[in-house]
Amino acid sequence: MKKIKIMNKMRKKNNVKIPLTVPIRSQEDYIQNYMQATLESGKLFLFAGDQKIEHLNKDFYGKGISSDDADPKHLFEIASKARIGSFATHLGLIARYADDYRDVNYVVKLNSRTNLVSPKYVDPVSLPLHSVEDVVQFQKNSGLSIVGVGYTIYLGSQFESEMLTQAAQVVLQAHQNGLLAILWIYPRGKSVQAEADADIIAGAAGVGVCLGADFVKVNPPNAKTGLQRAKLLKQATDAAGNTGVVCAGGKSKDAKNFLKELYEQIHIGGTRGCAIGRNIHQKNLSDAVTFCKSVAAIVVDGLSFEKASKMLK
């Protein structure tokens, strides 16, 4: 009983909503991981680096992409030098590089698929590469700061039931071990006519909270302007309840326009951060670090778009 009272005080002090799936023995670890991942802000700035499987090499080499990005080391250099909350990528990549980047908070992406098979022909399915148990053991052996795990679900796929079941177990097992659980949820498949429809995106966010996720990553709804997308996002953040919604960054775009949309997503759409990949790592190291500083100013510090955009200079 005494331990429960202590943990309740710690929870209130740090304003962390601890799911009941986190046992007493793991609550201190959960709070610590939550605070580290969100830079003590409750808002998630996730550097998403899982595209080396998802999109193969086309996101890392070519026109408009810094030559730095051809080397996987670039991802870790950014994660180490930039002001991010955590870096999400696959366990194998972490194992190859993270020994030299021990100051980074890692989120291990547990499943993945390539984009070689188009959803027009076969409904997408993403099966586990590793289990939560693998991650926990890896963390113990490596001593790395692993704050959470991530998992992708393709709603509308004929295989969605299998992915939903796996994701539910991932969330439960992550919480049992004091780790955060972040779900990537994308409506996709031959039955899905409009992947970016606001109602479907809100549905995906609602699935995230039903599975118990701490954060759910979705694509922003389709609209003509960033402001309209932000307004449509409110439906998704309402549907997600106390699960935080973060938007995918998508393809590279003008940095200033990106920051404006991010500010609107948070302050109009009600999102609790962002998950950015290409808009960060396709830049050279210096520009990537500067851009992350501006993003963190909006997400973590709550600064205005005007103040954050001045940091780009």
N, C-alpha and C positions, 0 to 999 in steps of 0.2 A: 504493500500500500504506500509506503514511504517513497519507493522508487517511482510509482505512478504519479504522485504529487510533484516530485522533482521534474519529471518529464513534462507534466502539464504546465509548470512554471516556465520551462525552457521553450515550450511550444508557443506560449503567449508572448514571451519576451521576443522571440524571433518572428512572430506572426506567420508561422508555417502551419498550413492545414495538413495534418498528418492523416492519411487514409487509415481506416481500421484494419486494413490488410497488413499494416506494418506492426509487427509484434513489439512488445515493450523492449525486448533485448536489442532491437534494431532501430529504435526511434532516434537515438542520439546520432547514429550513422546517417539516418535519413535526413535529419535536420541539417547536419553538416554538409551532406552532399547537395541538398537543396540550396543552401546558402552559397556554397562555392559555385554551383552551376549558374546561379542567378546574380552572382556578385553582390549578394546580400540585398538585392532589390526586389525579389519576387518576380522579376521580368527576365525572360530567357533570351540571351543572344547566343544562338547556336551557329557555329561555323560548320556547315554541312559539307563533309568531304567524302561522301559515299558514291560519287559519280564515276569513279574509275571502273566500277563494275556496271553501274546503272547505264552510263552513256559511253562506256569504253573510252577510246583516246580522243574522240572528236572534241571533247570539252577542254582538252589540255594542250592541243597543238593545232595551229592554223592561223588564218588571217584574223587580226584583231586580238589575238591572245599573246600575252607576254611569253617570251622564250623561257622565262623562269619556270613556267607552268609545266613544261615537258618532263621535269624531274619531280617525282613524288615528294622529295625532300622539301620542296617549296611549300607544300601544305603545312608541314610541321614547323617550318621557319615562321610562317605567318601566325600559326596557332601559338607559338612561343613568344613572339614579339608584339603581337597585336592585343588590344584590349577586348577579349571575347570572354564569354562565360564558360563555354566548353566546345570541344572539337569532336564531331561525330564522324567516325569512319569504322572500317572493318578491323577485326581483331588481328588478322594477319599483317595488315599494314602497320598497325600499332606495334606489333611484335618486332617488325623489321626496323623501325625508326625511333620509337619512343624512348629508348634507353638514353638517347642524347637530348630528349625534350621532356624531362621529368617535371617541369614547372607547369605543364598543361593539364587541364581537367578534361578527361576523355569520356565520351559516350560511345559504347560499342554497338555498332549496327549489326543486328543478329541475322538478318536475311537480306537477300538481294537477287536481282535477275538482270540480264543484259537487255538492251533494246533491239536486238537482232530479229526477234520474232515479233512482228507487228500484231497489236491487239485486233486488227482488222481480220486476221486469219485464225488466231487462237487466243482465247481469253487468257489474260495474264495471271500467273501464279508465282509467288515468291516464297520459297521454302527456307527453313532455317539452315544457316551455315554453322552456327554454334548455339549452345544453350546458355541460359543464365548461369547454370552450374559451372560451365566452362569459364565464363567471365569471372565468377567469384574465385575460382581456383587460380586463374591467371593473375588476378589482382593480388592474391596472397603471395604468389611466387615472385611477381615482378616488383611489387611495392609501388606501383603507379597509382595516380589519383584517378580512379574510375568512378564517376559520379552517377552513371546511369547506363541504360541500354535503350536501343531503338528498334522498332519493328514496323514493316510496311504491310498495309492491307489494301487490296484492290476491291472496293465495294462494287457489286454488280457483275463481277466475274463469276463464272460457273463454279469457281473454286473458292468463293468467298467464305463458305462455311468452314473449310479447313483452315484458312488463314485467320478467321475470327477466333476459332478454338485455340490455335497456337498463340495468337496475340494475347488472349485472356490469360493463358498460363504464363506467358512472359511477364505480364504486369504483376500477377500474383507472386511469382517467384522473385521478381526484382524487389518488390516491397518487403517480402519476407527477409531479404538480405540487406535492407536499408538503402537500396538503389532507386533512383528515379526511373520511371518508365515513360518513354516518349513514343508516340505512335505516328507514323506517316500514314495518312488515310486518303486515298485517291479513288474516286469513282471512275472505273475504267473497265471496258469490255464491250463485246458486241451488243449487249443489251442496253448499254448506257448511251443515250443519244446526245446528251449535252453534259460533258464532264464538269464544266465550269458554271452550271446553272446554280443560282443562289440557293434554291431549295435543296438541291442535292448536296452542295457544300455544307449547308447547315445540318443536313442529315448525317454527313460524315463526322462533323464535330460532335453531334449527339451520340454517335456510336462510340467515340473516344471516351466520353464520360461514363457511358454504360460499361465499358471495359475496365474502367478505373484508372485510366491514364492520368499522369500528372500534367502532361502537355500533349496536344495533338497538332500535328503539322498538316495544313491543307493548302491547296492553291486558292488564291483569291477569286471571288466570283467574276464572271465575265461582265464587263460594262465598258462604255465608251471612254470614261475618264477614271483616273485614280480616285477622285472624290466619290464618284458613284460606286466604285468597287468598295470603298471604305464604308459607305452607308449600307450597302448590301451585306457586308460582313457582320453587321450587328445581329442579324438573325442567327448567324453561326455561333457567335460568342454567347448569345443568350442560350442557344441550344446546348452548348457545352457546359453551362453552369460553372462549377468551381474547378473544372479542368481548363487550363490555360490554352488558348488558341494562338498558334503562331503561323504566319504565312511563309510559304516558300518564296525565295527570291526570284526564281525563274532565270530567263536568259539575261545576259549582260545588257545593261542600259545606262544611260547617262547618270552619273553619280548623284547630281543634285536632284534630278527628277525622282530617283530612287528614294532619297531621303525624304522628299516631300510626301511620297506615297506611304512610306513607312510611318511618318508622323500621323498621317490621316488614319491609317489602319489602327494605330494605337488609341488615338484621342477621339476618333469618330466611330470606328468599328469595334473598339473595345478589346483588341487583341492584347496579348501579354508578352510581346516580343517578336522575334523573327528567327528564321532559319535560312541562312544565306550561304550559297556555294559559289557559283560561277561569277557573281558580281564581286566576289572577293578574290578568289584564287586565279582568275584570268588576268589580274593586274600584276605588275611587277611588285616586288616585296615592299618597297617604299610606299607606293601608292595604295597597296592593300592595307598596310598598317595605318596610314592616314585615314583611309575610308572607314576602317573599323573603329577608329577613334570617334568619328562623326556619328556612326551608327550607335555606339555605346552611349554617346552623349544624349541621344534621343531615348533609347530603350532603358538604360540603367539610370541615368541622371535626370531624365525628364526635361531636358532642355528643349527650347523651341527649335523649329526647323531652321529659322534664320540664324540662330547662334551655332547650331550644329553644322550648317552648310558652310559657314565661314571657316571652319576647321579644315575644309578641303583645300584651302589655299596655302 
